[in-house]
Amino acid sequence: MGTGKGRVRWGADAESWACAKAEARSCLEACAREHQTISYSDLCLSVAAVRLRPYSWALMALLGEITSERDALLGVSLAALVVRRDTGMPGEGYFAQGGYPAASKAREAAWREDMRRVCEVYAGDGGDRDAVVR
């Protein structure tokens, strides 16, 4: 580790970071199968391989890597299931990254459609929009 070859930007070695991504992905896939959202803080608690904090750049990077890998191939984003406790919706970074409309009703409708598609893909049951809970 002295040469830095095994390090990644967020202070974790490559193996720990990969493990953290796998833990987060597994948690999010379980949420999708159950048509449930998860708060940023609860997602952080579900990851043991590295220490993550809600709304940290490291957490955003982890979610970005998850969504740019397999999710991109599936045409969905598991990050749609990660929400703020106070609003029950994703943070601004989610909407900014996806180029969502600024109007809150249009933004919420687009996000709900994202959640429906995620559940459809991961639960394989048609992703009933009304089944997704906060």
N, C-alpha and C positions, 0 to 999 in steps of 0.2 A: 504494500500500500504506500510505501514511501514515494514511489514515482507518480502516484495519482491515477494510475491506469484503472484501478478498481473503483474509482470515486465517480459520483454523479453530482450534479449541481446542488442538490438539496441536502448534502452532508451525509448521505447514506451510501454504502458501497453498492455496487451494481446488483449483487445477489439479494440484499435486503430490499432494495427498491423493487426488484422484480417480484419478490414475495409480497410486498405491500400492494402492488398492482393486482396480483392474483387474489389476495384477501378482499380488496375493495370490489373487484369484479365479481367475485363469488357472492358477496353481500348484496350487491346491486342486482345481480341476476335472480337471487332469491326474492328480493323485493318485487321485481318485475313479474315473477311467477305468481306472486301473491297479490298483484295489483296494488302495491303500497309504495308510498314515498318514504324517504328517510331524511332526517335532518343532517346538516353538515356535521354537527357535533357527534351525533350517533354514528355516522359513517367513520369519523376519526376514531371513535372508541372500538369499532369493529376491526381496525387494522392494528395488529400487534408488531409487525416487522419493523416499522419505523414510527417515530412519534410525529403525529400530524395535529395541526390546530385548525379549527374551523376558519374559513376565510383567509387562510394562508396561501402564499404563492405556491408552496409545496403541494398543498391539496389541489389547487387549481391545475398544477402541472400533472399531477397524478390522474385527475379526471380527464385532462386533455389527452394524455397518452392512451388511456383506456378507450376514449371515443375515437381516436385517430387510428386505432389498430382494427380490431375485429368489428367494432360497431360501424366503422366507415364502410366495411364490406357489406354489412347487413342493412345499411341505410337508416340506422337509428342511433340514438345517443342515450346510453344508460345515465348520463349526467342529468337528464330530464327528471329523474326520480329523486335527486338530491335537492332539498328545499331548506329555506330559512324557517326556523321555528316561529318567528313572529308573523310571517306572512303566509306560510304554507306554499310558497312559490320559490323557484330558484333565485339566486342572487343576480345582480346586474351583469356579472361576467358571463353568465350563461346566455343571457339575451343579447349582449353586445357581440359575443363570439358568433352567434347564429344569425346576426343581422335582422333581429325581430323588430316589428313595428313598435314605435314609442307609445302609442295609445294603449292604455292598460287593458281594455276589453279585448282588443285585437291581439295583444301580446298574450293574454291569458288563454284565449282560444287557440292560438298557435301552439302554446306550451301544452295544453291539454291534448291536442292532436298528437304532439310528440310522445306524450305519455301513453296514449292509446296504442300508437304504433310500436313502442318499446314492449308493452305488455303482449301485444299480438305476436311479436317475434319470439319473445322469451317464454311466454306462457302457452303459446300455440292454441289459444282458445278463442280467437277472434278479437281479443282486447276490448271488451265491452267498456266504453268510456265511463259509464256510470259505476263500474266496479272499482275504478281507481279512487283510492281514498287519500286524504291528507294525513 
